């Protein structure tokens, strides 16, 4: 017997994938990125609750646990994407001559530019 079949967790990645796609769709809107984890958790919770009634092999058998498993699955989708972004990020710094000061200091004080 396979351990994944025994635990009944093969349905959990389904929630993560759906949440990931929803979050990517929300990123295309003008909504601030700071709300994406909240949206991911909320959508995951709703999907977890729905999965309790729609998937017989779902690992949670009561609504509260189902919502918790869904929230964790939704947040896992966001976390996995962030891990990928951080690992593939280009950390090289451009040469100093490419930087321009945003404001300068004169004898009379700051020039007022920001």
PyMOL commands that set and color helices and strands:
alter all, ss='L'
color gray80, all
select helices_A, chain A and resi 3-7+12-27+33-54+63-88+96-98
alter helices_A, ss='H'
color red, helices_A
select strands_A, chain A and resi 105-106+109-110
alter strands_A, ss='S'
color yellow, strands_A
deselect
rebuild
show_as cartoon
